[in-house]
């Protein structure tokens, strides 16, 4: 199950996921008719009342020749556990150190509520992954960029938290093209597009960090739009674009005849999208921005998936979590001016 959405009741409605207005590709969870607030995120994504906490760890008893020894206390290591919001049972999530302080899902949402108060953004999705070890909430920012004055790109703020100590609380920015909903996984050099908050921070510090991150979000938007505008102003020839495609795809490094045939077919199909895709304005087709949009459309909607009968779902998985983001990022860096 590549989406890794937690399912608490083995039914679609029991999935720990909520979204606004339309189903996600995995078809799980609850769809609300409009954007929602933090309370709805806690309710419909089953994120409320977890009471994530630390419990002291100790070793299991050991049977030796001298008899049974232990258990032995581990003073610097703790288990993080939660109360399952459906069954009420206590469940382990991870192992952390003494400095780790849980950030409750309610606090996670409150951080984003602070951003709502500051900016007018609204919640779009929320849910938990990997048996509750990771939690996410996303918001659509109230600012749409117009690349070249005609190509609309929306910004989403993604807040990620882990309850197993694997990551800090993170705020990430993802621009999404309105027409195709292509995730623009562009790694912008020189510009910060993410912000992390350690699990040792206090609540007030987290809110302040969230407001700082909002400023970073808009700085990222300005940077993205500026670089996109430069790409619009730069033409690209077919031969150069083909060479960039080859560099962006990791499997292009092979030397076999089948690898070369695949690379040639890929280059032709992406070039065809650049020249004929109805989602791309005509004035961008010969530009580096048009080339980048052709790459993203190919990954999200055309690129074949091997061994899968549900091609649309497989592409959605790849676009979000597989090789897609890395290829898009590489293509952006190679195409940027």
C-alpha positions as protocol buffer text, in pm:
chain_id: "A"
residue {
  index: 1
  type: UNK
  ca { x: 0 y: 0 z: 0 }
}
residue {
  index: 2
  type: UNK
  ca { x: 228 y: 278 z: -132 }
}
residue {
  index: 3
  type: UNK
  ca { x: 18 y: 562 z: 3 }
}
residue {
  index: 4
  type: UNK
  ca { x: 86 y: 441 z: 362 }
}
residue {
  index: 5
  type: UNK
  ca { x: -230 y: 611 z: 492 }
}
residue {
  index: 6
  type: UNK
  ca { x: -319 y: 466 z: 831 }
}
residue {
  index: 7
  type: UNK
  ca { x: -652 y: 282 z: 841 }
}
residue {
  index: 8
  type: UNK
  ca { x: -801 y: 240 z: 1187 }
}
residue {
  index: 9
  type: UNK
  ca { x: -1113 y: 37 z: 1096 }
}
residue {
  index: 10
  type: UNK
  ca { x: -1023 y: -135 z: 766 }
}
residue {
  index: 11
  type: UNK
  ca { x: -1290 y: 69 z: 585 }
}
residue {
  index: 12
  type: UNK
  ca { x: -1243 y: 368 z: 351 }
}
residue {
  index: 13
  type: UNK
  ca { x: -1405 y: 600 z: 607 }
}
residue {
  index: 14
  type: UNK
  ca { x: -1178 y: 467 z: 880 }
}
residue {
  index: 15
  type: UNK
  ca { x: -867 y: 587 z: 700 }
}
residue {
  index: 16
  type: UNK
  ca { x: -683 y: 864 z: 880 }
}
residue {
  index: 17
  type: UNK
  ca { x: -724 y: 1115 z: 599 }
}
residue {
  index: 18
  type: UNK
  ca { x: -947 y: 1412 z: 522 }
}
residue {
  index: 19
  type: UNK
  ca { x: -950 y: 1629 z: 211 }
}
residue {
  index: 20
  type: UNK
  ca { x: -1147 y: 1925 z: 83 }
}
residue {
  index: 21
  type: UNK
  ca { x: -1389 y: 1899 z: -212 }
}
residue {
  index: 22
  type: UNK
  ca { x: -1250 y: 1597 z: -402 }
}
residue {
  index: 23
  type: UNK
  ca { x: -1107 y: 1253 z: -334 }
}
residue {
  index: 24
  type: UNK
  ca { x: -734 y: 1199 z: -342 }
}
residue {
  index: 25
  type: UNK
  ca { x: -606 y: 939 z: -587 }
}
residue {
  index: 26
  type: UNK
  ca { x: -609 y: 664 z: -322 }
}
residue {
  index: 27
  type: UNK
  ca { x: -985 y: 710 z: -262 }
}
residue {
  index: 28
  type: UNK
  ca { x: -956 y: 675 z: 116 }
}
residue {
  index: 29
  type: UNK
  ca { x: -1082 y: 885 z: 405 }
}
residue {
  index: 30
  type: UNK
  ca { x: -1342 y: 1160 z: 424 }
}
residue {
  index: 31
  type: UNK
  ca { x: -1416 y: 1427 z: 163 }
}
residue {
  index: 32
  type: UNK
  ca { x: -1559 y: 1748 z: 306 }
}
residue {
  index: 33
  type: UNK
  ca { x: -1761 y: 1976 z: 77 }
}
residue {
  index: 34
  type: UNK
  ca { x: -1543 y: 2278 z: 152 }
}
residue {
  index: 35
  type: UNK
  ca { x: -1219 y: 2376 z: 319 }
}
residue {
  index: 36
  type: UNK
  ca { x: -1201 y: 2291 z: 687 }
}
residue {
  index: 37
  type: UNK
  ca { x: -1054 y: 2406 z: 1018 }
}
residue {
  index: 38
  type: UNK
  ca { x: -825 y: 2244 z: 1273 }
}
residue {
  index: 39
  type: UNK
  ca { x: -1112 y: 2089 z: 1470 }
}
residue {
  index: 40
  type: UNK
  ca { x: -1244 y: 1915 z: 1157 }
}
residue {
  index: 41
  type: UNK
  ca { x: -893 y: 1791 z: 1078 }
}
residue {
  index: 42
  type: UNK
  ca { x: -871 y: 1633 z: 1423 }
}
residue {
  index: 43
  type: UNK
  ca { x: -1217 y: 1478 z: 1391 }
}
residue {
  index: 44
  type: UNK
  ca { x: -1235 y: 1347 z: 1036 }
}
residue {
  index: 45
  type: UNK
  ca { x: -871 y: 1240 z: 1002 }
}
residue {
  index: 46
  type: UNK
  ca { x: -888 y: 1069 z: 1345 }
}
residue {
  index: 47
  type: UNK
  ca { x: -598 y: 1280 z: 1472 }
}
residue {
  index: 48
  type: UNK
  ca { x: -752 y: 1406 z: 1797 }
}
residue {
  index: 49
  type: UNK
  ca { x: -692 y: 1270 z: 2147 }
}
residue {
  index: 50
  type: UNK
  ca { x: -380 y: 1067 z: 2078 }
}
residue {
  index: 51
  type: UNK
  ca { x: -202 y: 1195 z: 2390 }
}
residue {
  index: 52
  type: UNK
  ca { x: 142 y: 1108 z: 2249 }
}
residue {
  index: 53
  type: UNK
  ca { x: 374 y: 1054 z: 2545 }
}
residue {
  index: 54
  type: UNK
  ca { x: 705 y: 903 z: 2653 }
}
residue {
  index: 55
  type: UNK
  ca { x: 739 y: 588 z: 2860 }
}
residue {
  index: 56
  type: UNK
  ca { x: 1064 y: 469 z: 3018 }
}
residue {
  index: 57
  type: UNK
  ca { x: 1232 y: 175 z: 2847 }
}
residue {
  index: 58
  type: UNK
  ca { x: 1398 y: -128 z: 2998 }
}
residue {
  index: 59
  type: UNK
  ca { x: 1550 y: -445 z: 2859 }
}
residue {
  index: 60
  type: UNK
  ca { x: 1369 y: -776 z: 2857 }
}
residue {
  index: 61
  type: UNK
  ca { x: 1476 y: -1034 z: 3117 }
}
residue {
  index: 62
  type: UNK
  ca { x: 1766 y: -1251 z: 2998 }
}
residue {
  index: 63
  type: UNK
  ca { x: 1807 y: -1619 z: 3073 }
}
residue {
  index: 64
  type: UNK
  ca { x: 2172 y: -1703 z: 3147 }
}
residue {
  index: 65
  type: UNK
  ca { x: 2355 y: -1997 z: 3302 }
}
residue {
  index: 66
  type: UNK
  ca { x: 2333 y: -1819 z: 3637 }
}
residue {
  index: 67
  type: UNK
  ca { x: 1959 y: -1775 z: 3605 }
}
residue {
  index: 68
  type: UNK
  ca { x: 1729 y: -1496 z: 3492 }
}
residue {
  index: 69
  type: UNK
  ca { x: 1873 y: -1142 z: 3496 }
}
residue {
  index: 70
  type: UNK
  ca { x: 1709 y: -808 z: 3431 }
}
residue {
  index: 71
  type: UNK
  ca { x: 1515 y: -623 z: 3331 }
}
residue {
  index: 72
  type: UNK
  ca { x: 1771 y: -339 z: 3311 }
}
residue {
  index: 73
  type: UNK
  ca { x: 1654 y: 23 z: 3298 }
}
residue {
  index: 74
  type: UNK
  ca { x: 1760 y: 239 z: 2998 }
}
residue {
  index: 75
  type: UNK
  ca { x: 1759 y: 588 z: 3149 }
}
residue {
  index: 76
  type: UNK
  ca { x: 1835 y: 779 z: 2828 }
}
residue {
  index: 77
  type: UNK
  ca { x: 1589 y: 598 z: 2602 }
}
residue {
  index: 78
  type: UNK
  ca { x: 1211 y: 624 z: 2593 }
}
residue {
  index: 79
  type: UNK
  ca { x: 927 y: 477 z: 2390 }
}
residue {
  index: 80
  type: UNK
  ca { x: 676 y: 715 z: 2236 }
}
residue {
  index: 81
  type: UNK
  ca { x: 321 y: 578 z: 2256 }
}
residue {
  index: 82
  type: UNK
  ca { x: -28 y: 700 z: 2173 }
}
residue {
  index: 83
  type: UNK
  ca { x: -382 y: 617 z: 2267 }
}
residue {
  index: 84
  type: UNK
  ca { x: -555 y: 480 z: 1959 }
}
residue {
  index: 85
  type: UNK
  ca { x: -846 y: 721 z: 1889 }
}
residue {
  index: 86
  type: UNK
  ca { x: -1079 y: 436 z: 1785 }
}
residue {
  index: 87
  type: UNK
  ca { x: -991 y: 136 z: 2004 }
}
residue {
  index: 88
  type: UNK
  ca { x: -850 y: 323 z: 2304 }
}
residue {
  index: 89
  type: UNK
  ca { x: -553 y: 86 z: 2323 }
}
residue {
  index: 90
  type: UNK
  ca { x: -200 y: 208 z: 2389 }
}
residue {
  index: 91
  type: UNK
  ca { x: 26 y: 166 z: 2085 }
}
residue {
  index: 92
  type: UNK
  ca { x: 403 y: 213 z: 2044 }
}
residue {
  index: 93
  type: UNK
  ca { x: 528 y: 462 z: 1787 }
}
residue {
  index: 94
  type: UNK
  ca { x: 906 y: 486 z: 1824 }
}
residue {
  index: 95
  type: UNK
  ca { x: 1213 y: 517 z: 2046 }
}
residue {
  index: 96
  type: UNK
  ca { x: 1352 y: 860 z: 2136 }
}
residue {
  index: 97
  type: UNK
  ca { x: 1606 y: 1026 z: 2363 }
}
residue {
  index: 98
  type: UNK
  ca { x: 1557 y: 1216 z: 2688 }
}
residue {
  index: 99
  type: UNK
  ca { x: 1540 y: 1560 z: 2522 }
}
residue {
  index: 100
  type: UNK
  ca { x: 1262 y: 1468 z: 2283 }
}
residue {
  index: 101
  type: UNK
  ca { x: 929 y: 1633 z: 2360 }
}
residue {
  index: 102
  type: UNK
  ca { x: 616 y: 1518 z: 2174 }
}
residue {
  index: 103
  type: UNK
  ca { x: 425 y: 1770 z: 1966 }
}
residue {
  index: 104
  type: UNK
  ca { x: 59 y: 1673 z: 1987 }
}
residue {
  index: 105
  type: UNK
  ca { x: -152 y: 1669 z: 1673 }
}
residue {
  index: 106
  type: UNK
  ca { x: -363 y: 1947 z: 1825 }
}
residue {
  index: 107
  type: UNK
  ca { x: -46 y: 2158 z: 1863 }
}
residue {
  index: 108
  type: UNK
  ca { x: 49 y: 2071 z: 1505 }
}
residue {
  index: 109
  type: UNK
  ca { x: -285 y: 2210 z: 1385 }
}
residue {
  index: 110
  type: UNK
  ca { x: -254 y: 2514 z: 1614 }
}
residue {
  index: 111
  type: UNK
  ca { x: 73 y: 2607 z: 1447 }
}
residue {
  index: 112
  type: UNK
  ca { x: -108 y: 2616 z: 1114 }
}
residue {
  index: 113
  type: UNK
  ca { x: -401 y: 2799 z: 1269 }
}
residue {
  index: 114
  type: UNK
  ca { x: -156 y: 3073 z: 1359 }
}
residue {
  index: 115
  type: UNK
  ca { x: -63 y: 3092 z: 993 }
}
residue {
  index: 116
  type: UNK
  ca { x: -432 y: 3105 z: 896 }
}
residue {
  index: 117
  type: UNK
  ca { x: -473 y: 3404 z: 1126 }
}
residue {
  index: 118
  type: UNK
  ca { x: -175 y: 3570 z: 966 }
}
residue {
  index: 119
  type: UNK
  ca { x: -243 y: 3502 z: 600 }
}
residue {
  index: 120
  type: UNK
  ca { x: -593 y: 3378 z: 519 }
}
residue {
  index: 121
  type: UNK
  ca { x: -470 y: 3034 z: 412 }
}
residue {
  index: 122
  type: UNK
  ca { x: -703 y: 2737 z: 460 }
}
residue {
  index: 123
  type: UNK
  ca { x: -672 y: 2364 z: 529 }
}
residue {
  index: 124
  type: UNK
  ca { x: -684 y: 2125 z: 232 }
}
residue {
  index: 125
  type: UNK
  ca { x: -576 y: 1782 z: 363 }
}
residue {
  index: 126
  type: UNK
  ca { x: -476 y: 1609 z: 687 }
}
residue {
  index: 127
  type: UNK
  ca { x: -389 y: 1255 z: 787 }
}
residue {
  index: 128
  type: UNK
  ca { x: -150 y: 1008 z: 945 }
}
residue {
  index: 129
  type: UNK
  ca { x: 95 y: 765 z: 785 }
}
residue {
  index: 130
  type: UNK
  ca { x: 285 y: 452 z: 883 }
}
residue {
  index: 131
  type: UNK
  ca { x: 65 y: 351 z: 1173 }
}
residue {
  index: 132
  type: UNK
  ca { x: 61 y: 698 z: 1326 }
}
residue {
  index: 133
  type: UNK
  ca { x: 436 y: 752 z: 1323 }
}
residue {
  index: 134
  type: UNK
  ca { x: 403 y: 1046 z: 1082 }
}
residue {
  index: 135
  type: UNK
  ca { x: 131 y: 1312 z: 1053 }
}
residue {
  index: 136
  type: UNK
  ca { x: 69 y: 1576 z: 786 }
}
residue {
  index: 137
  type: UNK
  ca { x: -155 y: 1878 z: 732 }
}
residue {
  index: 138
  type: UNK
  ca { x: -160 y: 2093 z: 420 }
}
residue {
  index: 139
  type: UNK
  ca { x: -290 y: 2442 z: 355 }
}
residue {
  index: 140
  type: UNK
  ca { x: -353 y: 2631 z: 34 }
}
residue {
  index: 141
  type: UNK
  ca { x: -195 y: 2974 z: 48 }
}
residue {
  index: 142
  type: UNK
  ca { x: -407 y: 3273 z: -59 }
}
residue {
  index: 143
  type: UNK
  ca { x: -161 y: 3377 z: -324 }
}
residue {
  index: 144
  type: UNK
  ca { x: -155 y: 3255 z: -684 }
}
residue {
  index: 145
  type: UNK
  ca { x: 141 y: 3336 z: -905 }
}
residue {
  index: 146
  type: UNK
  ca { x: 90 y: 3407 z: -1274 }
}
residue {
  index: 147
  type: UNK
  ca { x: 397 y: 3290 z: -1461 }
}
residue {
  index: 148
  type: UNK
  ca { x: 437 y: 3507 z: -1767 }
}
residue {
  index: 149
  type: UNK
  ca { x: 106 y: 3669 z: -1681 }
}
residue {
  index: 150
  type: UNK
  ca { x: -100 y: 3368 z: -1797 }
}
residue {
  index: 151
  type: UNK
  ca { x: 21 y: 3041 z: -1636 }
}
residue {
  index: 152
  type: UNK
  ca { x: -128 y: 3012 z: -1285 }
}
residue {
  index: 153
  type: UNK
  ca { x: 64 y: 2838 z: -1004 }
}
residue {
  index: 154
  type: UNK
  ca { x: -78 y: 2790 z: -654 }
}
residue {
  index: 155
  type: UNK
  ca { x: 127 y: 2749 z: -338 }
}
residue {
  index: 156
  type: UNK
  ca { x: 66 y: 2489 z: -69 }
}
residue {
  index: 157
  type: UNK
  ca { x: 218 y: 2490 z: 278 }
}
residue {
  index: 158
  type: UNK
  ca { x: 279 y: 2138 z: 410 }
}
residue {
  index: 159
  type: UNK
  ca { x: 336 y: 2076 z: 781 }
}
residue {
  index: 160
  type: UNK
  ca { x: 489 y: 1738 z: 867 }
}
residue {
  index: 161
  type: UNK
  ca { x: 549 y: 1588 z: 1209 }
}
residue {
  index: 162
  type: UNK
  ca { x: 682 y: 1256 z: 1332 }
}
residue {
  index: 163
  type: UNK
  ca { x: 599 y: 1084 z: 1661 }
}
residue {
  index: 164
  type: UNK
  ca { x: 882 y: 832 z: 1635 }
}
residue {
  index: 165
  type: UNK
  ca { x: 1176 y: 1074 z: 1649 }
}
residue {
  index: 166
  type: UNK
  ca { x: 1264 y: 1024 z: 1282 }
}
residue {
  index: 167
  type: UNK
  ca { x: 1221 y: 1389 z: 1179 }
}
residue {
  index: 168
  type: UNK
  ca { x: 1171 y: 1736 z: 1320 }
}
residue {
  index: 169
  type: UNK
  ca { x: 847 y: 1929 z: 1278 }
}
residue {
  index: 170
  type: UNK
  ca { x: 883 y: 2061 z: 924 }
}
residue {
  index: 171
  type: UNK
  ca { x: 714 y: 2327 z: 713 }
}
residue {
  index: 172
  type: UNK
  ca { x: 759 y: 2278 z: 338 }
}
residue {
  index: 173
  type: UNK
  ca { x: 644 y: 2475 z: 35 }
}
residue {
  index: 174
  type: UNK
  ca { x: 512 y: 2311 z: -284 }
}
residue {
  index: 175
  type: UNK
  ca { x: 393 y: 2514 z: -583 }
}
residue {
  index: 176
  type: UNK
  ca { x: 122 y: 2336 z: -783 }
}
residue {
  index: 177
  type: UNK
  ca { x: 17 y: 2424 z: -1136 }
}
residue {
  index: 178
  type: UNK
  ca { x: -359 y: 2486 z: -1146 }
}
residue {
  index: 179
  type: UNK
  ca { x: -436 y: 2332 z: -1488 }
}
residue {
  index: 180
  type: UNK
  ca { x: -270 y: 1994 z: -1439 }
}
residue {
  index: 181
  type: UNK
  ca { x: -200 y: 1992 z: -1065 }
}
residue {
  index: 182
  type: UNK
  ca { x: 161 y: 1905 z: -1144 }
}
residue {
  index: 183
  type: UNK
  ca { x: 369 y: 1922 z: -830 }
}
residue {
  index: 184
  type: UNK
  ca { x: 654 y: 2153 z: -904 }
}
residue {
  index: 185
  type: UNK
  ca { x: 928 y: 1976 z: -709 }
}
residue {
  index: 186
  type: UNK
  ca { x: 1182 y: 2247 z: -788 }
}
residue {
  index: 187
  type: UNK
  ca { x: 1492 y: 2260 z: -570 }
}
residue {
  index: 188
  type: UNK
  ca { x: 1565 y: 2633 z: -575 }
}
residue {
  index: 189
  type: UNK
  ca { x: 1925 y: 2703 z: -498 }
}
residue {
  index: 190
  type: UNK
  ca { x: 1997 y: 3005 z: -279 }
}
residue {
  index: 191
  type: UNK
  ca { x: 1638 y: 3014 z: -152 }
}
residue {
  index: 192
  type: UNK
  ca { x: 1501 y: 2841 z: 157 }
}
residue {
  index: 193
  type: UNK
  ca { x: 1182 y: 2647 z: 89 }
}
residue {
  index: 194
  type: UNK
  ca { x: 1154 y: 2458 z: 416 }
}
residue {
  index: 195
  type: UNK
  ca { x: 1175 y: 2522 z: 788 }
}
residue {
  index: 196
  type: UNK
  ca { x: 1229 y: 2278 z: 1075 }
}
residue {
  index: 197
  type: UNK
  ca { x: 1133 y: 2309 z: 1440 }
}
residue {
  index: 198
  type: UNK
  ca { x: 1301 y: 2074 z: 1687 }
}
residue {
  index: 199
  type: UNK
  ca { x: 1089 y: 1872 z: 1926 }
}
residue {
  index: 200
  type: UNK
  ca { x: 1258 y: 2051 z: 2215 }
}
residue {
  index: 201
  type: UNK
  ca { x: 1094 y: 2387 z: 2133 }
}
residue {
  index: 202
  type: UNK
  ca { x: 814 y: 2531 z: 2348 }
}
residue {
  index: 203
  type: UNK
  ca { x: 466 y: 2612 z: 2217 }
}
residue {
  index: 204
  type: UNK
  ca { x: 524 y: 2987 z: 2198 }
}
residue {
  index: 205
  type: UNK
  ca { x: 845 y: 2933 z: 2008 }
}
residue {
  index: 206
  type: UNK
  ca { x: 666 y: 2708 z: 1762 }
}
residue {
  index: 207
  type: UNK
  ca { x: 406 y: 2973 z: 1686 }
}
residue {
  index: 208
  type: UNK
  ca { x: 673 y: 3234 z: 1631 }
}
residue {
  index: 209
  type: UNK
  ca { x: 866 y: 2994 z: 1408 }
}
residue {
  index: 210
  type: UNK
  ca { x: 547 y: 2934 z: 1209 }
}
residue {
  index: 211
  type: UNK
  ca { x: 509 y: 3305 z: 1143 }
}
residue {
  index: 212
  type: UNK
  ca { x: 872 y: 3326 z: 1038 }
}
residue {
  index: 213
  type: UNK
  ca { x: 813 y: 3032 z: 805 }
}
residue {
  index: 214
  type: UNK
  ca { x: 520 y: 3216 z: 647 }
}
residue {
  index: 215
  type: UNK
  ca { x: 761 y: 3490 z: 549 }
}
residue {
  index: 216
  type: UNK
  ca { x: 989 y: 3225 z: 403 }
}
residue {
  index: 217
  type: UNK
  ca { x: 694 y: 3088 z: 207 }
}
residue {
  index: 218
  type: UNK
  ca { x: 629 y: 3417 z: 34 }
}
residue {
  index: 219
  type: UNK
  ca { x: 1002 y: 3469 z: -22 }
}
residue {
  index: 220
  type: UNK
  ca { x: 1003 y: 3127 z: -189 }
}
residue {
  index: 221
  type: UNK
  ca { x: 707 y: 3226 z: -404 }
}
residue {
  index: 222
  type: UNK
  ca { x: 886 y: 3538 z: -519 }
}
residue {
  index: 223
  type: UNK
  ca { x: 1201 y: 3337 z: -593 }
}
residue {
  index: 224
  type: UNK
  ca { x: 1010 y: 3069 z: -783 }
}
residue {
  index: 225
  type: UNK
  ca { x: 822 y: 3323 z: -991 }
}
residue {
  index: 226
  type: UNK
  ca { x: 1140 y: 3518 z: -1068 }
}
residue {
  index: 227
  type: UNK
  ca { x: 1321 y: 3206 z: -1187 }
}
residue {
  index: 228
  type: UNK
  ca { x: 1019 y: 3091 z: -1388 }
}
residue {
  index: 229
  type: UNK
  ca { x: 999 y: 3430 z: -1558 }
}
residue {
  index: 230
  type: UNK
  ca { x: 1365 y: 3400 z: -1653 }
}
residue {
  index: 231
  type: UNK
  ca { x: 1299 y: 3055 z: -1797 }
}
residue {
  index: 232
  type: UNK
  ca { x: 1011 y: 3199 z: -2002 }
}
residue {
  index: 233
  type: UNK
  ca { x: 1248 y: 3455 z: -2149 }
}
residue {
  index: 234
  type: UNK
  ca { x: 1498 y: 3191 z: -2262 }
}
residue {
  index: 235
  type: UNK
  ca { x: 1447 y: 2981 z: -2576 }
}
residue {
  index: 236
  type: UNK
  ca { x: 1570 y: 2622 z: -2596 }
}
residue {
  index: 237
  type: UNK
  ca { x: 1660 y: 2415 z: -2900 }
}
residue {
  index: 238
  type: UNK
  ca { x: 1542 y: 2057 z: -2946 }
}
residue {
  index: 239
  type: UNK
  ca { x: 1893 y: 1908 z: -2924 }
}
residue {
  index: 240
  type: UNK
  ca { x: 1971 y: 2083 z: -2595 }
}
residue {
  index: 241
  type: UNK
  ca { x: 1637 y: 1979 z: -2448 }
}
residue {
  index: 242
  type: UNK
  ca { x: 1698 y: 1616 z: -2546 }
}
residue {
  index: 243
  type: UNK
  ca { x: 2037 y: 1626 z: -2373 }
}
residue {
  index: 244
  type: UNK
  ca { x: 1879 y: 1769 z: -2058 }
}
residue {
  index: 245
  type: UNK
  ca { x: 1614 y: 1497 z: -2056 }
}
residue {
  index: 246
  type: UNK
  ca { x: 1887 y: 1234 z: -2074 }
}
residue {
  index: 247
  type: UNK
  ca { x: 2073 y: 1389 z: -1781 }
}
residue {
  index: 248
  type: UNK
  ca { x: 1760 y: 1420 z: -1567 }
}
residue {
  index: 249
  type: UNK
  ca { x: 1660 y: 1052 z: -1593 }
}
residue {
  index: 250
  type: UNK
  ca { x: 1876 y: 827 z: -1374 }
}
residue {
  index: 251
  type: UNK
  ca { x: 1820 y: 516 z: -1587 }
}
residue {
  index: 252
  type: UNK
  ca { x: 1962 y: 697 z: -1892 }
}
residue {
  index: 253
  type: UNK
  ca { x: 2311 y: 617 z: -1765 }
}
residue {
  index: 254
  type: UNK
  ca { x: 2292 y: 262 z: -1907 }
}
residue {
  index: 255
  type: UNK
  ca { x: 2456 y: 172 z: -2238 }
}
residue {
  index: 256
  type: UNK
  ca { x: 2234 y: -114 z: -2363 }
}
residue {
  index: 257
  type: UNK
  ca { x: 2029 y: -90 z: -2680 }
}
residue {
  index: 258
  type: UNK
  ca { x: 1698 y: -117 z: -2491 }
}
residue {
  index: 259
  type: UNK
  ca { x: 1804 y: 165 z: -2259 }
}
residue {
  index: 260
  type: UNK
  ca { x: 1884 y: 382 z: -2559 }
}
residue {
  index: 261
  type: UNK
  ca { x: 1553 y: 299 z: -2727 }
}
residue {
  index: 262
  type: UNK
  ca { x: 1368 y: 391 z: -2407 }
}
residue {
  index: 263
  type: UNK
  ca { x: 1559 y: 718 z: -2383 }
}
residue {
  index: 264
  type: UNK
  ca { x: 1486 y: 806 z: -2745 }
}
residue {
  index: 265
  type: UNK
  ca { x: 1115 y: 731 z: -2702 }
}
residue {
  index: 266
  type: UNK
  ca { x: 1102 y: 936 z: -2382 }
}
residue {
  index: 267
  type: UNK
  ca { x: 1267 y: 1235 z: -2549 }
}
residue {
  index: 268
  type: UNK
  ca { x: 1021 y: 1219 z: -2842 }
}
residue {
  index: 269
  type: UNK
  ca { x: 717 y: 1199 z: -2613 }
}
residue {
  index: 270
  type: UNK
  ca { x: 830 y: 1487 z: -2392 }
}
residue {
  index: 271
  type: UNK
  ca { x: 913 y: 1697 z: -2698 }
}
residue {
  index: 272
  type: UNK
  ca { x: 565 y: 1622 z: -2836 }
}
residue {
  index: 273
  type: UNK
  ca { x: 409 y: 1747 z: -2512 }
}
residue {
  index: 274
  type: UNK
  ca { x: 615 y: 2064 z: -2535 }
}
residue {
  index: 275
  type: UNK
  ca { x: 483 y: 2126 z: -2886 }
}
residue {
  index: 276
  type: UNK
  ca { x: 122 y: 2009 z: -2859 }
}
residue {
  index: 277
  type: UNK
  ca { x: 0 y: 1984 z: -2497 }
}
residue {
  index: 278
  type: UNK
  ca { x: -326 y: 2182 z: -2458 }
}
residue {
  index: 279
  type: UNK
  ca { x: -233 y: 2275 z: -2099 }
}
residue {
  index: 280
  type: UNK
  ca { x: 71 y: 2477 z: -2208 }
}
residue {
  index: 281
  type: UNK
  ca { x: 21 y: 2831 z: -2348 }
}
residue {
  index: 282
  type: UNK
  ca { x: 152 y: 2860 z: -2703 }
}
residue {
  index: 283
  type: UNK
  ca { x: 384 y: 3148 z: -2618 }
}
residue {
  index: 284
  type: UNK
  ca { x: 578 y: 2923 z: -2378 }
}
residue {
  index: 285
  type: UNK
  ca { x: 633 y: 2622 z: -2602 }
}
residue {
  index: 286
  type: UNK
  ca { x: 980 y: 2710 z: -2729 }
}
residue {
  index: 287
  type: UNK
  ca { x: 1102 y: 2830 z: -2389 }
}
residue {
  index: 288
  type: UNK
  ca { x: 1282 y: 2661 z: -2101 }
}
residue {
  index: 289
  type: UNK
  ca { x: 968 y: 2702 z: -1888 }
}
residue {
  index: 290
  type: UNK
  ca { x: 766 y: 2519 z: -2152 }
}
residue {
  index: 291
  type: UNK
  ca { x: 1029 y: 2246 z: -2155 }
}
residue {
  index: 292
  type: UNK
  ca { x: 1003 y: 2209 z: -1777 }
}
residue {
  index: 293
  type: UNK
  ca { x: 623 y: 2190 z: -1791 }
}
residue {
  index: 294
  type: UNK
  ca { x: 650 y: 1920 z: -2057 }
}
residue {
  index: 295
  type: UNK
  ca { x: 872 y: 1716 z: -1823 }
}
residue {
  index: 296
  type: UNK
  ca { x: 627 y: 1747 z: -1532 }
}
residue {
  index: 297
  type: UNK
  ca { x: 328 y: 1658 z: -1749 }
}
residue {
  index: 298
  type: UNK
  ca { x: 510 y: 1353 z: -1884 }
}
residue {
  index: 299
  type: UNK
  ca { x: 596 y: 1227 z: -1534 }
}
residue {
  index: 300
  type: UNK
  ca { x: 249 y: 1285 z: -1392 }
}
residue {
  index: 301
  type: UNK
  ca { x: 31 y: 1177 z: -1686 }
}
residue {
  index: 302
  type: UNK
  ca { x: 222 y: 990 z: -1959 }
}
residue {
  index: 303
  type: UNK
  ca { x: 531 y: 810 z: -1830 }
}
residue {
  index: 304
  type: UNK
  ca { x: 466 y: 432 z: -1834 }
}
residue {
  index: 305
  type: UNK
  ca { x: 467 y: 227 z: -1516 }
}
residue {
  index: 306
  type: UNK
  ca { x: 586 y: -131 z: -1532 }
}
residue {
  index: 307
  type: UNK
  ca { x: 393 y: -418 z: -1378 }
}
residue {
  index: 308
  type: UNK
  ca { x: 89 y: -214 z: -1273 }
}
residue {
  index: 309
  type: UNK
  ca { x: -265 y: -251 z: -1406 }
}
residue {
  index: 310
  type: UNK
  ca { x: -384 y: 79 z: -1257 }
}
residue {
  index: 311
  type: UNK
  ca { x: -162 y: 318 z: -1450 }
}
residue {
  index: 312
  type: UNK
  ca { x: -329 y: 637 z: -1321 }
}
residue {
  index: 313
  type: UNK
  ca { x: -284 y: 540 z: -956 }
}
residue {
  index: 314
  type: UNK
  ca { x: 73 y: 425 z: -1017 }
}
residue {
  index: 315
  type: UNK
  ca { x: 158 y: 759 z: -1178 }
}
residue {
  index: 316
  type: UNK
  ca { x: 3 y: 946 z: -886 }
}
residue {
  index: 317
  type: UNK
  ca { x: 215 y: 746 z: -643 }
}
residue {
  index: 318
  type: UNK
  ca { x: 529 y: 813 z: -845 }
}
residue {
  index: 319
  type: UNK
  ca { x: 455 y: 1183 z: -881 }
}
residue {
  index: 320
  type: UNK
  ca { x: 417 y: 1224 z: -505 }
}
residue {
  index: 321
  type: UNK
  ca { x: 666 y: 986 z: -347 }
}
residue {
  index: 322
  type: UNK
  ca { x: 860 y: 791 z: -607 }
}
residue {
  index: 323
  type: UNK
  ca { x: 1123 y: 894 z: -861 }
}
residue {
  index: 324
  type: UNK
  ca { x: 908 y: 1179 z: -997 }
}
residue {
  index: 325
  type: UNK
  ca { x: 1007 y: 1459 z: -755 }
}
residue {
  index: 326
  type: UNK
  ca { x: 1378 y: 1387 z: -800 }
}
residue {
  index: 327
  type: UNK
  ca { x: 1355 y: 1393 z: -1179 }
}
residue {
  index: 328
  type: UNK
  ca { x: 1151 y: 1715 z: -1174 }
}
residue {
  index: 329
  type: UNK
  ca { x: 1402 y: 1878 z: -944 }
}
residue {
  index: 330
  type: UNK
  ca { x: 1693 y: 1772 z: -1164 }
}
residue {
  index: 331
  type: UNK
  ca { x: 1515 y: 1897 z: -1477 }
}
residue {
  index: 332
  type: UNK
  ca { x: 1441 y: 2230 z: -1313 }
}
residue {
  index: 333
  type: UNK
  ca { x: 1805 y: 2279 z: -1216 }
}
residue {
  index: 334
  type: UNK
  ca { x: 1921 y: 2189 z: -1566 }
}
residue {
  index: 335
  type: UNK
  ca { x: 1668 y: 2419 z: -1735 }
}
residue {
  index: 336
  type: UNK
  ca { x: 1691 y: 2720 z: -1505 }
}
residue {
  index: 337
  type: UNK
  ca { x: 1873 y: 3022 z: -1641 }
}
